[in-house]
């Protein structure tokens, strides 16, 4: 099967590894350019690029997916299908029109719910346990195209990565990857063979998520304990959860690094005060 895979982070590489188990290897991989990382700004390849090199699959790293040279390379590939999993750049209408069968995208919600950049975090923030994954045909609008397949996460899958609700965003995303990888491996051949009819989303029921900003992690330690814990679980990896404390007329930012929800309360265990090392909250 001649398809091109678009992806960048580790979760995309994990999906590639799952597809490999069913001998669904892309003929070409597209990933974002190497990025400077750390204090020394060392140019670092994406996990998908590393996977491509390990598996001897050719790859491209365009600065922009609308670059005419890159677009020409896609056209000459004569591929049947694009598969997009967390690529990190928006594909233009012209690019999406290249493959004969269209472009499939794995999205981490049950569409039309939670369109946009942060479906996993938003589900946790809303205490929404009705979570799952969707595979849709991409069009020029965000997460708007018809759904090709979807699947709910069952409790047993969530328990693989978390003993109780709510999981952290990293744990829930991992569970989505397990289900999503299996669903994608099942769906690609059936879709290419014309055995699946995509269904239009009910756009009147669409809800949207936003790009997470650093300031979104602020909490009031004296506020609703469960809501604080939901935010802590959603934002634990990034941007983190923090609050401010007045000291000698100055606002000090305090990051929460370890917390629990216990006896109906948000219990903070460890913190990092601004400019200091991690310490117990009681200190």
N, C-alpha and C positions, 0 to 999 in steps of 0.2 A: 504494500500500500504506500503510495507516494503522498506523504503529508509533511508539513513544516510545523515545528513546535516553537512557540514564542513563550519565554519565561525567563525569570532572573533569580529569585531567592531560593533558599534551600527547599522550601515547600514545593517549588516547581521541579527541582531536581528529584525530590522524593516521588513525585508523580511520574516522571520519566522512568525512574527505577521500577515503579509498579507496571507501567506499560511494557517495559522490557520483558517482564515475566510472561506476557502474552505474545511476545515477538512483535510488538507494535513499536518498531523503532522508526523515528522520523528520518527522512532523507536529508534534512537540513534543520539546524537549530538557530534561532534568532534570540539574542540576549543583549542586555544593556552593556555599554562600554565599561571597561575597568574603572574603578573609582578609588580616589585617595582615601586611605583608612589610617586612623591613629594619629598620634602627635607628629610623626614623621611624614604623614600624608603618603604612605606607600601605596602605589597603584596596585589594586587587588582585583583579581577576576571574580566574577559572580560564581556562585555554586553551580549554576547551569552550564557556564563555560567550562568549568572543571569537569563536569559530568560528560560533556561533549568530547573533550579531549581524551578522557579515560576510555570512552567507548568508541573512539575513532570516527566520530560523526562530524562532518563539516559544519562550521558555525559562522554567523555574521554578527557584527556588533555596530550597527549604524548609530551615528549620533542622533539622527532623527528618522523615524519610520516613514516620513514623507520625502526623504531624500530621493531624487530622481534616479540616481545610480543604483541605490538599494532597490527601489521599486522595479527597475528593469531586471535586476537579478531574480526577484521573486517571479516576475512574468516568465522569464526563460526557464524557470525550474519545472514548469508544466505540472505543478502539484494539484492533487484533487481537493485538498483540504488544509486549512490552518487549524491548529489547536492552540489556544491561548490560555495560559495559567499564570496569573500574577506577573505579566510581562513588565508592567511599570510605565508604559507609554501608550498613549491612545493611538489606535490605528485609524487612518483616514478612510473615508468612504471608498476612495479609489483602490486602496490596498485591500480592503475587505472584499472588493469585487473580483479580485484576481483568481482565487481558487474556484474550480467548477462547482464544488459541493458547498462552498461557503466557509465560515469561520466559527468553530465551536469554542465556547468559553466556559470554564468551570468557575462557578460563583458560589460563595459560601453562605447562602441563605436559600430559603424556599421562596423563590420569586413569585409574585412581584414585591414581596416583603424585603425590606432592607437592601434596596439598590444602593450602589455607591461604594465608597472606599473602605468602610469599617463595619461590615455586617456582623462579624464575630463579636467585636467589642460592644456593638449596639445591642445585640441580643442579650449579652450579660448585663449591661446597664439596665435594660428593661425587664430583667428577671424572666426572660422568655425562654421556656424550655422546649418550645416547639421549633427546634432547629433542624437544619439539614443542608443539602447542597443541590444546586441546579446546574444543568448544562443547557446553555442557550445558544442560539444562532446570533452572532453579533450583527448589529446594524449601527448606523451613525449616532444613535442616542445611547445614553448610559444604561446598560443592563435592561434594555428595552425590547430586544428581539424575542422571537417565539422560543418557548421552552421545548427542548428536545427530550429531556429526561430529568427527573428529580428523585430524591430519596431522603426520607427522614432519618435522623440519627436516633437509633434506639438506645435505651438506657444501658444495655450491655456494652455497646460501643463506647459510650461516654465513660463508663467505668474502667475502660482500659487505661485511661489517662487521668482519671480523677475519681476519688472515692465518694464524693458527694457534690451536689450542686450548691453554689456555682463553681465551675472550674475556672482556672485562669484563662485568659485569651489564648495563651500558647497551648494549653491543654485542649481547649475546644477546637482550635485550629488543627491540631494534630488529629483529633477525632474526625474532623471534616475531611482531612486529607486521606485518612484510611477509607472512609466511605466514598469520597469523591474519586479516588484513584481506581477503586473497583468499578464504580459506575461508568467512568470514562472508558475503561478497558472493555466493558461490555457494550457501550454505546457506539463507539467509533465504527466498528465493522458493520453493525446493523444499520447505522445511519448512511454510510457510504453505499451500502447495498440497496438503499431505498426502502428499508423495512420499518422505518420510524417516520411518522408524520408529525412535524413540529406543531405545537398549539400556541395560539396567541395568548399573551398574558392579559389578565383583566387589569388594564391600566388605571381604572378608577380605584383600585385597591392598593396601588403602589405606595410604599413608604420609602424614605430616603435616609441615608447616613451621610456623615460629613467626614472630611479629612480631620484627623485628630491633631490638635495643637498642644504645645507644651503646657499652656495655661489651663487646659481642660482637666489636669490632674489635681487641681486644688480642692481640698476638702475642709469642712469645719469639724474638728475632732469632737465637738459637742453636739453635732447634728445627728440626724437619723443614723443609727448604728448599722442597720442592714444596707441602706443606700451607700454608706461609706465603704462597706465591705464589697458591695457589687462593683463600685468604682475601683477599689484596690485590685480586685481580681481582673477587671477589664484592662486596667492600665499598668499592671505590675511590671511588664517588660518595658513598655514605653507609653507615655512619657513619665511614668511613675506617679505616685500619689504623694502630695506634700501639703503642708499648712504653714502659716506664718505666726511667729510669736514676737511680742514686743520685748526688747531688752535694752534698757537705758535709752529709750526714745528711738530705737532703731528696729526696723522689721527684719527678723531673722527667718530665713527659709529653712524649713525642717522636712527632710524627705523620709517617708515611711518605708522601711525596707523589709519589715516582717510584721504581720498582723493576723488576727483571727477574729471570727465572729463567735462569741461565746456568751451563753446566758443572756442572749438578746442584746449584747453590746459589741461594739467595734473595739477590740482590745489590741492596742499597739504594743508590740514587743521590742522592736528595734528601730532606731532612727539614725539619720546622718544629719546633724546640724550643719548649717552652711559654714564651710571652711574647716570642718572637723572630721574626725574619723567616726565610723559606725560605733554606736553605743546602745546599751539597754535604755528603753524609754524611761524607765523608773529613775534612772540616774539624772 
